[in-house]
Amino acid sequence: MEPTKKYLSRRKFLSYLFTFPLAVGVVTPLALSAGVLSPPLSLKPLPPRMGVANVKDIQEKPIEFIYDGYPAILFKSGREYKAFSRVCTHLGCIVSWDEQKKQFHCPCHGGIYDAGGNVVSGPPPAPLNRLKAWVDKDVVMVQREVV
């Protein structure tokens, strides 16, 4: 008895041909959005610590600096220090600080943040990224907070 050969019909072949790319096109974005393909937080490197300025050199006026390649700003209020990234959470434009109004303004789409980095108006979906700030041996240090 001779084994029967199974042939792939043209209809079946075309079905496979179009179904596979469609499945890949649907599953890949879902997997990426679910974080399946990104490494776990335990494997990601910690953000760098950086010394911004000597405590003696800081006055009441904010200090602008570059943190991890992006502009940032440091405020002193009494003995407390606050630092924020100046990158808008909407589309990545660089926000500017308005000293008179005590708020950040995004020049791209008119987003406004208050002195705490919270969204006041406009399209930004989230507050400005806050940097942890502390004093270590008379130097104000900053580091992005790990969430």
Salt bridges, closest charged atoms under 4 A:
GLU64 OE1 - ARG86 NH1 3.34
ASP68 OD2 - ARG144 NH1 3.97
GLU99 OE2 - LYS102 NZ 2.45
